[in-house]
């Protein structure tokens, strides 16, 4: 991967992480359980995308951090919205 591709992947990773966190925050502001479930789904998908991109970039520490964050989000949803 050349430098330009790496920068694009890094920007994609940041966008995925930002969207995931925004969706997670929106889960709490949802006015119905179905809306909360939708935001949860958005957060999960964005974290999965971020994990995929992080794997492509290589730093295993970032992959582990994202996987742990995803597990936290899942745990919170299960305990508070299920």
Steps between C-alpha positions, in 0.01 A plus 500: 500500500646835402490815714188642333309172546611485863374853564167413337469189718588700811231755411252216441588350838444831677167551322383151601599555861330840511179363348503204741532726803231736369263207447578372850423842647177519297392169652443682828298776335267264315131544574409135451656161540495446123687829447757399763538163329559677168773721647654193665508326164663806341763510774580130464536522122723805527720326757522192275606727213756675722642164610530389139684817401724484808600147401589626153718772653673256728516626858365205697468718810238715323309187393492374860389840629216517246392143574490581872296813433256302287457245778433784745232645271338157466505451876343839566227442246417158641486627856309823437286450192413130482 
